Amino acid sequence: MKKQLLTLSMTVVLALTSLPAISSQAKTTPVKHLPTSITKKTWYRQTSGSEGGFNDKTVFHGNTMRMTFSYGGNADWKLTKLRKSSAKVYYATLHYSKKYSSPVKIKIRSHKKFDIIEKHGVNSRGNYAGNENYGAMIFSTNKKPNVID
């Protein structure tokens, strides 16, 4: 009896371990870089409609965003764990500094505009709930922040 129970339990364990792993990220594909339509241009960071405009110059070097701030100074933001969800939606971890990072959604609007939306935005409900009216960082090829593309 014990031998049959042991054989049955081993069969169940082997059957369960041979199943493919189910992941919450099953619909995304790992990629190395954002598309060249994004990385080969100079962008200007604006803000959502509820905030004032930054108008910071941004240039990509691989998966590093080189920010030149309008008030002086610069910084490098790095994208890691880049995953593609669709032709216009990517997910990544954005490292603002060595100590601070945040999961983000990169939504390509057109060849002249894309948005970066944090997973847990301030005063927003749900994941990646920001949009161009509130909570998204808007990057545009147009230097003037009040011009709509």
C-alpha atoms as a printed R data frame, in Angstrom:
    type eleno elety resid chain resno      x      y       z
1   ATOM     1    CA   MET     A     1  0.000  0.000   0.000
2   ATOM     2    CA   LYS     A     2  2.768  2.446   0.914
3   ATOM     3    CA   LYS     A     3  4.610  1.543  -2.271
4   ATOM     4    CA   GLN     A     4  1.536  2.299  -4.411
5   ATOM     5    CA   LEU     A     5  0.960  5.605  -2.614
6   ATOM     6    CA   LEU     A     6  4.603  6.566  -3.089
7   ATOM     7    CA   THR     A     7  4.458  5.641  -6.785
8   ATOM     8    CA   LEU     A     8  1.241  7.643  -7.251
9   ATOM     9    CA   SER     A     9  2.635 10.710  -5.489
10  ATOM    10    CA   MET     A    10  5.855 10.554  -7.555
11  ATOM    11    CA   THR     A    11  3.795 10.333 -10.745
12  ATOM    12    CA   VAL     A    12  1.789 13.414  -9.774
13  ATOM    13    CA   VAL     A    13  4.946 15.370  -8.883
14  ATOM    14    CA   LEU     A    14  6.597 14.462 -12.199
15  ATOM    15    CA   ALA     A    15  3.460 15.391 -14.132
16  ATOM    16    CA   LEU     A    16  3.217 18.782 -12.432
17  ATOM    17    CA   THR     A    17  6.892 19.639 -12.898
18  ATOM    18    CA   SER     A    18  6.763 18.837 -16.604
19  ATOM    19    CA   LEU     A    19  4.008 21.412 -17.257
20  ATOM    20    CA   PRO     A    20  5.140 24.698 -18.813
21  ATOM    21    CA   ALA     A    21  5.525 27.565 -16.379
22  ATOM    22    CA   ILE     A    22  2.649 30.032 -16.409
23  ATOM    23    CA   SER     A    23  3.770 33.631 -16.093
24  ATOM    24    CA   SER     A    24  1.964 36.940 -15.798
25  ATOM    25    CA   GLN     A    25  4.340 38.249 -18.486
26  ATOM    26    CA   ALA     A    26  3.441 35.497 -20.956
27  ATOM    27    CA   LYS     A    27  2.234 37.961 -23.599
28  ATOM    28    CA   THR     A    28  5.516 39.887 -23.786
29  ATOM    29    CA   THR     A    29  8.693 39.096 -25.702
30  ATOM    30    CA   PRO     A    30 12.140 40.139 -24.430
31  ATOM    31    CA   VAL     A    31 13.946 42.548 -26.777
32  ATOM    32    CA   LYS     A    32 17.365 44.210 -26.642
33  ATOM    33    CA   HIS     A    33 16.512 47.745 -27.780
34  ATOM    34    CA   LEU     A    34 13.634 50.050 -28.602
35  ATOM    35    CA   PRO     A    35 12.950 50.486 -32.340
36  ATOM    36    CA   THR     A    36 15.329 52.717 -34.294
37  ATOM    37    CA   SER     A    37 12.430 55.080 -35.045
38  ATOM    38    CA   ILE     A    38 12.731 56.033 -31.350
39  ATOM    39    CA   THR     A    39 16.455 55.719 -30.663
40  ATOM    40    CA   LYS     A    40 17.774 57.619 -33.700
41  ATOM    41    CA   LYS     A    41 16.055 60.951 -32.970
42  ATOM    42    CA   THR     A    42 16.437 63.854 -30.594
43  ATOM    43    CA   TRP     A    43 13.416 64.094 -28.301
44  ATOM    44    CA   TYR     A    44 12.099 66.797 -26.011
45  ATOM    45    CA   ARG     A    45 10.480 65.698 -22.759
46  ATOM    46    CA   GLN     A    46  7.273 67.446 -21.924
47  ATOM    47    CA   THR     A    47  4.834 66.553 -19.175
48  ATOM    48    CA   SER     A    48  1.221 65.581 -18.879
49  ATOM    49    CA   GLY     A    49 -1.432 68.233 -19.372
50  ATOM    50    CA   SER     A    50 -1.758 68.832 -15.626
51  ATOM    51    CA   GLU     A    51  1.868 69.911 -15.114
52  ATOM    52    CA   GLY     A    52  4.187 72.600 -16.447
53  ATOM    53    CA   GLY     A    53  6.444 71.804 -19.397
54  ATOM    54    CA   PHE     A    54 10.049 70.692 -18.894
55  ATOM    55    CA   ASN     A    55 11.224 70.795 -22.531
56  ATOM    56    CA   ASP     A    56 14.336 68.709 -21.691
57  ATOM    57    CA   LYS     A    57 16.453 67.501 -24.610
58  ATOM    58    CA   THR     A    58 16.761 63.688 -24.722
59  ATOM    59    CA   VAL     A    59 19.077 61.560 -26.856
60  ATOM    60    CA   PHE     A    60 19.262 57.745 -26.820
61  ATOM    61    CA   HIS     A    61 22.533 55.816 -26.669
62  ATOM    62    CA   GLY     A    62 21.413 52.179 -26.831
63  ATOM    63    CA   ASN     A    63 19.035 51.757 -23.893
64  ATOM    64    CA   THR     A    64 20.356 54.834 -22.086
65  ATOM    65    CA   MET     A    65 18.461 58.104 -22.278
66  ATOM    66    CA   ARG     A    66 20.752 61.130 -21.962
67  ATOM    67    CA   MET     A    67 18.685 63.973 -20.504
68  ATOM    68    CA   THR     A    68 19.892 67.579 -20.803
69  ATOM    69    CA   PHE     A    69 17.699 69.594 -18.474
70  ATOM    70    CA   SER     A    70 16.355 73.013 -19.455
71  ATOM    71    CA   TYR     A    71 17.445 74.444 -16.074
72  ATOM    72    CA   GLY     A    72 21.032 73.158 -16.551
73  ATOM    73    CA   GLY     A    73 22.702 69.851 -15.833
74  ATOM    74    CA   ASN     A    74 22.109 66.402 -17.254
75  ATOM    75    CA   ALA     A    75 21.406 62.806 -16.248
76  ATOM    76    CA   ASP     A    76 21.398 59.321 -17.720
77  ATOM    77    CA   TRP     A    77 18.275 57.200 -17.370
78  ATOM    78    CA   LYS     A    78 18.700 53.519 -18.208
79  ATOM    79    CA   LEU     A    79 16.087 51.077 -19.516
80  ATOM    80    CA   THR     A    80 16.511 47.448 -18.434
81  ATOM    81    CA   LYS     A    81 14.360 44.295 -18.715
82  ATOM    82    CA   LEU     A    82 12.888 45.589 -21.974
83  ATOM    83    CA   ARG     A    83  9.904 43.543 -23.207
84  ATOM    84    CA   LYS     A    84  7.711 44.015 -26.267
85  ATOM    85    CA   SER     A    85  3.966 43.602 -25.858
86  ATOM    86    CA   SER     A    86  2.845 44.838 -29.286
87  ATOM    87    CA   ALA     A    87  4.240 46.920 -32.130
88  ATOM    88    CA   LYS     A    88  3.619 50.125 -30.162
89  ATOM    89    CA   VAL     A    89  3.806 49.036 -26.501
90  ATOM    90    CA   TYR     A    90  6.940 48.104 -24.557
91  ATOM    91    CA   TYR     A    91  7.505 47.440 -20.852
92  ATOM    92    CA   ALA     A    92 10.779 48.083 -19.026
93  ATOM    93    CA   THR     A    93 12.381 49.129 -15.772
94  ATOM    94    CA   LEU     A    94 13.525 52.746 -15.870
95  ATOM    95    CA   HIS     A    95 16.517 53.482 -13.625
96  ATOM    96    CA   TYR     A    96 16.528 57.177 -12.749
97  ATOM    97    CA   SER     A    97 19.625 56.745 -10.562
98  ATOM    98    CA   LYS     A    98 21.537 53.962  -8.822
99  ATOM    99    CA   LYS     A    99 19.003 53.926  -5.990
100 ATOM   100    CA   TYR     A   100 15.685 54.726  -7.684
101 ATOM   101    CA   SER     A   101 13.942 52.777 -10.432
102 ATOM   102    CA   SER     A   102 10.394 52.156 -11.531
103 ATOM   103    CA   PRO     A   103  8.564 49.757 -13.855
104 ATOM   104    CA   VAL     A   104  7.289 51.692 -16.872
105 ATOM   105    CA   LYS     A   105  5.187 51.266 -19.984
106 ATOM   106    CA   ILE     A   106  6.494 52.856 -23.186
107 ATOM   107    CA   LYS     A   107  3.681 53.679 -25.574
108 ATOM   108    CA   ILE     A   108  4.681 54.786 -29.082
109 ATOM   109    CA   ARG     A   109  2.028 57.202 -30.354
110 ATOM   110    CA   SER     A   110  3.626 58.057 -33.723
111 ATOM   111    CA   HIS     A   111  7.033 58.628 -35.274
112 ATOM   112    CA   LYS     A   112  6.959 62.073 -33.603
113 ATOM   113    CA   LYS     A   113  5.696 61.200 -30.115
114 ATOM   114    CA   PHE     A   114  5.915 58.522 -27.403
115 ATOM   115    CA   ASP     A   115  4.900 58.331 -23.743
116 ATOM   116    CA   ILE     A   116  6.511 56.776 -20.685
117 ATOM   117    CA   ILE     A   117  3.966 55.799 -18.027
118 ATOM   118    CA   GLU     A   118  4.984 54.603 -14.553
119 ATOM   119    CA   LYS     A   119  3.310 51.481 -13.217
120 ATOM   120    CA   HIS     A   120  2.231 53.090  -9.953
121 ATOM   121    CA   GLY     A   121  1.711 56.746 -10.757
122 ATOM   122    CA   VAL     A   122  0.881 59.335  -8.122
123 ATOM   123    CA   ASN     A   123 -2.878 59.669  -7.505
124 ATOM   124    CA   SER     A   124 -3.790 57.038 -10.107
125 ATOM   125    CA   ARG     A   125 -5.701 53.810  -9.686
126 ATOM   126    CA   GLY     A   126 -4.445 50.633 -11.274
127 ATOM   127    CA   ASN     A   127 -1.254 49.754 -13.094
128 ATOM   128    CA   TYR     A   128  0.035 51.986 -15.910
129 ATOM   129    CA   ALA     A   129 -3.058 54.197 -15.537
130 ATOM   130    CA   GLY     A   130 -1.431 57.454 -16.675
131 ATOM   131    CA   ASN     A   131 -2.257 59.124 -19.972
132 ATOM   132    CA   GLU     A   132 -1.303 62.315 -21.795
133 ATOM   133    CA   ASN     A   133 -3.680 64.337 -19.615
134 ATOM   134    CA   TYR     A   134 -2.224 63.133 -16.312
135 ATOM   135    CA   GLY     A   135  0.671 60.950 -15.239
136 ATOM   136    CA   ALA     A   136  2.656 60.342 -18.431
137 ATOM   137    CA   MET     A   137  5.991 61.749 -19.514
138 ATOM   138    CA   ILE     A   138  5.487 62.868 -23.098
139 ATOM   139    CA   PHE     A   139  8.435 62.841 -25.487
140 ATOM   140    CA   SER     A   140  8.050 64.726 -28.747
141 ATOM   141    CA   THR     A   141 10.343 65.714 -31.617
142 ATOM   142    CA   ASN     A   142  8.797 69.184 -31.455
143 ATOM   143    CA   LYS     A   143 10.772 71.522 -29.186
144 ATOM   144    CA   LYS     A   144  7.782 73.738 -28.403
145 ATOM   145    CA   PRO     A   145  5.755 72.135 -25.586
146 ATOM   146    CA   ASN     A   146  2.387 73.715 -26.417
147 ATOM   147    CA   VAL     A   147  2.219 72.494 -30.011
148 ATOM   148    CA   ILE     A   148  0.067 69.384 -30.501
149 ATOM   149    CA   ASP     A   149  1.381 66.838 -33.029
